[in-house]
């Protein structure tokens, strides 16, 4: 029997609630499969931990995480801590420190869920986000504070290695999908250096994938295409900021941010990869027991796939689809089910 060491990190807001539900579902899945098991280790890093200890990640923390097979992450963000402090204190040090450069965000309308888009059933997308550099590289600063000449800069950093590897990752993924189609999203008409390099590298990389159909779109035009022509899109590859925005739009068009999963991958497996739902802390519903755990369960399926447990991942996805198809939906999807109800329904469906 395979034993997987998983770091369970609830973090802030509804994060602990949905991660607890995810752990319960994964344990039930493992017990049913009888070929693998999980050993979860809880990491209590959060904004409350930061306020108490002055840091999100304690000394030696990343070394402990490095020993894990995967990281199951809830959310970070608190009204008590500025957003840039929490993001740069917890999530980004893990993504960048473990070179999790491929952020994968699938989007489709699950059974029983209604998209706000008339053509929502045509949505079957994967957004590939460069996850360690670009607009979130952390380069820049502020000078002359308090003076009329105060200056703030954020420098987008694109490396040839970083751009090429994420584009190759996207081509490889597109090649495995039925439609074999990839769209490059940039803003190279206005950002004439970094984004033009993205274009140039893409055109060269594309020569190695003659079986993949590709096209190119400016990011502003891509938002309209997602709404008006969803059937023309398969896989998108974008810079850090552009994909961050487009993937939230994709989630909303699929019905709710509460169903959207994410994988932060280190494809070479030099470091553990991190899996998290897309929805964030959701302060307004924290502690009410109505957080949608579907995004976390779908994220768990992506983690299983990454760990090599493809059959278990398929079993979990079928249970998710049966649950939503049966109308067991939380309030964000127009239903009345609670987190507990959805969790139980998914576990029951896995036993069918």
C-alpha positions as CSV (number, residue, x, y, z in Angstrom):
1,X,0.0,0.0,0.0
2,X,1.2,3.5,-0.9
3,X,1.3,6.0,1.8
4,X,1.2,9.7,0.9
5,X,2.3,12.4,3.2
6,X,0.1,15.4,2.8
7,X,0.5,18.9,4.4
8,X,-3.0,20.1,5.3
9,X,-3.0,23.9,5.6
10,X,-6.4,25.4,6.2
11,X,-5.1,29.0,6.4
12,X,-7.8,31.7,6.7
13,X,-11.5,32.3,6.4
14,X,-13.4,29.2,5.1
15,X,-10.1,27.6,4.3
16,X,-10.0,25.4,7.5
17,X,-13.7,24.4,6.9
18,X,-13.2,23.2,3.3
19,X,-9.8,21.6,3.9
20,X,-11.3,19.6,6.8
21,X,-14.1,18.4,4.4
22,X,-11.5,17.6,1.8
23,X,-9.5,15.5,4.2
24,X,-12.6,13.6,5.2
25,X,-13.4,12.8,1.6
26,X,-9.9,11.8,0.8
27,X,-9.7,9.5,3.8
28,X,-13.0,7.9,2.8
29,X,-11.7,7.4,-0.8
30,X,-8.5,5.8,0.4
31,X,-10.4,3.4,2.7
32,X,-12.6,2.4,-0.2
33,X,-9.6,1.9,-2.6
34,X,-7.5,-0.1,-0.1
35,X,-4.4,0.5,-2.3
36,X,-3.2,3.7,-0.8
37,X,-3.5,5.8,2.3
38,X,-2.9,9.4,3.4
39,X,-1.0,10.7,6.4
40,X,-2.1,14.3,6.9
41,X,0.1,16.6,8.8
42,X,-1.5,19.9,9.9
43,X,0.4,23.1,9.4
44,X,-1.4,25.9,11.4
45,X,0.1,28.7,9.4
46,X,-2.5,31.5,8.9
47,X,-3.1,35.2,9.6
48,X,-3.9,34.5,13.2
49,X,-0.6,32.6,13.4
50,X,1.1,35.6,11.9
51,X,-0.5,38.0,14.4
52,X,0.7,35.8,17.2
53,X,4.2,35.0,16.0
54,X,5.1,37.8,13.6
55,X,5.6,35.5,10.6
56,X,3.4,33.2,8.5
57,X,6.1,30.6,7.9
58,X,8.3,29.8,10.9
59,X,12.1,29.3,10.6
60,X,12.7,25.9,8.9
61,X,9.0,25.7,7.8
62,X,9.7,25.3,4.1
63,X,12.2,22.5,4.9
64,X,9.4,20.6,6.7
65,X,7.0,21.2,3.8
66,X,9.6,20.0,1.4
67,X,9.4,16.4,2.9
68,X,5.7,16.2,1.9
69,X,4.3,14.5,-1.2
70,X,1.8,17.4,-1.7
71,X,0.3,20.4,0.0
72,X,-3.4,20.7,0.4
73,X,-4.0,24.5,0.9
74,X,-7.2,26.3,1.9
75,X,-6.9,30.1,1.6
76,X,-4.9,33.1,2.8
77,X,-6.3,36.6,3.5
78,X,-7.6,38.3,6.5
79,X,-9.3,41.6,7.3
80,X,-6.7,41.9,10.2
81,X,-3.7,41.8,7.8
82,X,-3.1,43.8,4.6
83,X,-3.5,41.6,1.6
84,X,0.0,42.1,0.2
85,X,1.4,41.0,3.6
86,X,-0.6,37.8,3.8
87,X,0.0,36.9,0.1
88,X,3.7,37.5,0.2
89,X,3.9,35.9,3.7
90,X,2.4,32.5,2.9
91,X,1.3,31.6,-0.6
92,X,3.9,33.2,-2.8
93,X,6.9,32.0,-0.7
94,X,5.6,28.4,-1.2
95,X,4.9,28.8,-4.9
96,X,8.2,30.5,-5.7
97,X,10.3,28.7,-3.1
98,X,9.2,25.3,-4.5
99,X,9.3,26.5,-8.2
100,X,5.6,25.7,-8.7
101,X,5.7,27.5,-12.0
102,X,2.6,25.8,-13.6
103,X,-0.7,26.9,-12.2
104,X,-3.5,24.8,-13.8
105,X,-7.1,26.0,-13.5
106,X,-9.8,23.9,-15.3
107,X,-13.3,25.3,-15.8
108,X,-16.5,23.6,-17.0
109,X,-20.1,23.6,-15.9
110,X,-20.8,20.6,-13.7
111,X,-24.1,18.7,-13.9
112,X,-26.9,20.4,-12.1
113,X,-25.2,23.8,-12.1
114,X,-26.5,26.7,-14.3
115,X,-24.0,29.0,-15.9
116,X,-24.9,32.7,-16.0
117,X,-23.7,32.5,-19.6
118,X,-26.3,31.5,-22.3
119,X,-23.7,29.3,-24.0
120,X,-22.2,28.1,-20.7
121,X,-22.5,24.4,-21.6
122,X,-19.7,25.1,-24.2
123,X,-17.2,25.9,-21.5
124,X,-14.5,23.2,-21.2
125,X,-11.4,25.2,-20.6
126,X,-8.0,25.0,-18.9
127,X,-6.2,28.2,-18.0
128,X,-2.4,27.7,-17.7
129,X,-0.9,30.4,-15.6
130,X,2.8,31.2,-15.3
131,X,3.1,31.1,-11.6
132,X,6.5,32.3,-10.4
133,X,7.5,35.4,-12.3
134,X,5.9,38.1,-14.5
135,X,3.8,40.7,-12.8
136,X,4.2,38.9,-9.4
137,X,8.0,38.6,-9.5
138,X,8.2,41.0,-6.5
139,X,10.7,43.4,-8.2
140,X,10.2,47.1,-7.6
141,X,9.8,49.4,-4.6
142,X,8.8,52.7,-3.2
143,X,11.0,55.8,-2.8
144,X,10.6,59.4,-1.5
145,X,7.7,58.4,0.7
146,X,5.7,61.4,2.0
147,X,7.0,63.7,-0.6
148,X,5.2,65.0,-3.8
149,X,7.7,63.0,-5.8
150,X,6.9,59.7,-4.0
151,X,7.4,56.9,-6.5
152,X,6.2,53.3,-6.6
153,X,7.3,50.7,-9.2
154,X,6.3,47.1,-9.9
155,X,8.6,45.5,-12.5
156,X,7.2,42.6,-14.5
157,X,10.1,40.1,-15.0
158,X,10.0,37.5,-17.8
159,X,12.8,35.1,-18.3
160,X,13.4,33.1,-21.4
161,X,13.5,29.9,-19.3
162,X,10.3,30.8,-17.5
163,X,8.3,31.7,-20.6
164,X,9.5,28.7,-22.6
165,X,8.8,26.1,-19.9
166,X,5.3,27.3,-19.2
167,X,4.4,27.4,-22.9
168,X,5.8,23.9,-23.4
169,X,3.8,22.7,-20.5
170,X,0.7,24.2,-22.1
171,X,1.4,22.6,-25.5
172,X,1.9,19.2,-23.8
173,X,-1.4,19.5,-22.0
174,X,-3.3,20.7,-25.1
175,X,-1.8,17.8,-27.0
176,X,-3.5,15.4,-24.5
177,X,-6.9,16.9,-24.8
178,X,-9.4,15.9,-27.5
179,X,-9.5,19.2,-29.3
180,X,-5.7,19.8,-29.2
181,X,-6.1,23.6,-29.3
182,X,-4.0,26.3,-27.5
183,X,-4.6,30.0,-27.3
184,X,-1.7,32.3,-26.3
185,X,-3.0,35.4,-24.4
186,X,-0.7,38.4,-24.1
187,X,-0.9,42.2,-24.3
188,X,2.0,42.6,-26.8
189,X,0.5,45.6,-28.6
190,X,1.1,47.8,-25.5
191,X,3.7,45.8,-23.5
192,X,6.3,45.9,-26.2
193,X,9.1,44.1,-24.5
194,X,8.1,41.3,-22.1
195,X,4.9,40.4,-23.9
196,X,6.5,40.5,-27.3
197,X,9.1,38.1,-26.0
198,X,6.2,35.9,-25.0
199,X,4.9,36.0,-28.6
200,X,8.3,35.3,-30.1
201,X,9.0,32.3,-27.8
202,X,5.6,30.9,-28.5
203,X,6.0,31.0,-32.2
204,X,9.3,29.1,-31.9
205,X,7.9,26.5,-29.4
206,X,4.8,25.9,-31.6
207,X,7.1,24.5,-34.3
208,X,7.7,21.5,-32.1
209,X,3.9,20.8,-31.8
210,X,2.5,20.5,-35.3
211,X,-0.4,18.4,-34.0
212,X,-1.6,21.3,-31.8
213,X,-3.8,24.0,-33.4
214,X,-3.0,27.4,-31.9
215,X,-4.0,31.0,-32.1
216,X,-3.2,34.2,-30.3
217,X,-5.4,36.8,-28.5
218,X,-4.9,40.0,-26.7
219,X,-6.0,39.8,-23.1
220,X,-8.8,42.4,-23.4
221,X,-10.2,40.7,-26.5
222,X,-10.0,37.3,-24.7
223,X,-12.5,38.4,-22.1
224,X,-15.1,39.1,-24.8
225,X,-14.3,35.8,-26.5
226,X,-14.8,33.9,-23.3
227,X,-18.3,35.4,-23.0
228,X,-19.4,35.5,-26.6
229,X,-17.6,32.5,-28.2
230,X,-16.8,30.0,-25.4
231,X,-16.9,27.1,-27.9
232,X,-13.7,28.4,-29.6
233,X,-11.5,28.0,-26.5
234,X,-9.8,24.9,-25.2
235,X,-6.5,25.7,-23.4
236,X,-5.2,29.2,-22.6
237,X,-1.6,30.1,-21.6
238,X,-1.0,33.5,-20.0
239,X,1.3,35.5,-17.8
240,X,0.8,35.5,-14.0
241,X,-1.5,38.5,-13.7
242,X,-3.5,37.9,-16.9
243,X,-4.3,34.3,-16.0
244,X,-5.2,35.3,-12.5
245,X,-7.9,37.5,-13.8
246,X,-9.1,35.3,-16.7
247,X,-9.3,32.2,-14.5
248,X,-11.6,34.1,-12.0
249,X,-13.8,35.1,-15.0
250,X,-13.8,31.4,-16.1
251,X,-14.9,30.3,-12.7
252,X,-17.7,32.8,-12.5
253,X,-18.9,31.8,-16.0
254,X,-18.9,28.2,-14.9
255,X,-21.4,29.0,-12.1
256,X,-19.4,30.0,-9.0
257,X,-15.9,30.5,-7.6
258,X,-17.0,27.8,-5.1
259,X,-16.5,25.1,-7.7
260,X,-13.2,26.1,-9.2
261,X,-10.0,24.1,-8.4
262,X,-6.3,25.0,-8.8
263,X,-3.0,23.1,-8.9
264,X,0.3,24.8,-8.4
265,X,2.7,22.3,-10.0
266,X,6.3,21.7,-10.0
267,X,6.2,19.5,-13.0
268,X,9.7,18.1,-12.5
269,X,8.7,17.0,-9.0
270,X,11.9,18.4,-7.4
271,X,9.6,19.9,-4.8
272,X,6.0,19.1,-3.7
273,X,3.2,20.7,-5.6
274,X,0.4,22.6,-3.9
275,X,-3.4,22.2,-4.5
276,X,-5.9,24.8,-3.5
277,X,-9.5,25.9,-4.3
278,X,-9.7,29.2,-6.1
279,X,-12.3,30.9,-4.0
280,X,-10.2,32.6,-1.3
281,X,-11.1,33.3,2.3
282,X,-14.7,34.3,1.8
283,X,-15.0,36.3,5.1
284,X,-18.8,36.8,4.6
285,X,-19.6,33.2,5.1
286,X,-16.8,32.1,7.4
287,X,-18.1,29.9,10.3
288,X,-21.6,29.6,8.9
289,X,-21.2,26.1,7.7
290,X,-22.3,26.9,4.1
291,X,-19.0,27.1,2.3
292,X,-19.0,25.2,-1.0
293,X,-16.5,22.3,-0.7
294,X,-16.8,21.3,-4.3
295,X,-13.8,23.3,-5.4
296,X,-11.8,21.6,-2.7
297,X,-13.0,18.2,-3.8
298,X,-12.1,18.9,-7.4
299,X,-8.8,20.2,-6.3
300,X,-8.3,16.9,-4.4
301,X,-9.0,15.0,-7.6
302,X,-6.3,17.0,-9.3
303,X,-3.9,16.1,-6.4
304,X,-4.8,12.4,-6.8
305,X,-4.0,12.7,-10.5
306,X,-0.7,14.3,-9.8
307,X,0.2,11.5,-7.3
308,X,-0.5,8.9,-9.9
309,X,-3.9,7.8,-8.5
310,X,-5.8,8.4,-11.7
311,X,-8.6,5.8,-11.0
312,X,-9.2,7.3,-7.6
313,X,-9.3,10.8,-9.2
314,X,-12.0,9.6,-11.7
315,X,-14.0,8.0,-8.9
316,X,-14.0,11.3,-6.9
317,X,-15.0,13.4,-10.0
318,X,-17.9,11.1,-10.8
319,X,-19.1,11.4,-7.2
320,X,-18.8,15.2,-7.4
321,X,-20.8,15.2,-10.6
322,X,-23.4,12.9,-9.2
323,X,-23.8,15.2,-6.1
324,X,-24.2,18.4,-8.1
325,X,-26.4,16.6,-10.6
326,X,-28.7,15.5,-7.8
327,X,-29.1,19.1,-6.7
328,X,-27.1,19.0,-3.5
329,X,-25.9,22.6,-3.9
330,X,-24.7,25.2,-1.4
331,X,-26.2,28.8,-1.4
332,X,-23.6,30.2,-3.8
333,X,-25.2,27.9,-6.4
334,X,-28.8,28.7,-5.5
335,X,-29.2,25.7,-3.2
336,X,-29.8,25.2,0.5
337,X,-27.3,22.5,1.3
338,X,-24.6,23.0,3.9
339,X,-20.9,22.1,3.7
340,X,-21.7,19.0,5.8
341,X,-24.5,17.9,3.4
342,X,-22.3,18.2,0.3
343,X,-19.5,16.3,2.0
344,X,-21.7,13.5,3.0
345,X,-23.3,13.3,-0.4
346,X,-20.0,13.0,-2.1
347,X,-18.8,10.3,0.3
348,X,-22.0,8.4,-0.2
349,X,-21.7,8.7,-4.0
350,X,-18.2,7.3,-3.9
351,X,-19.6,4.1,-2.3
352,X,-22.1,3.5,-5.1
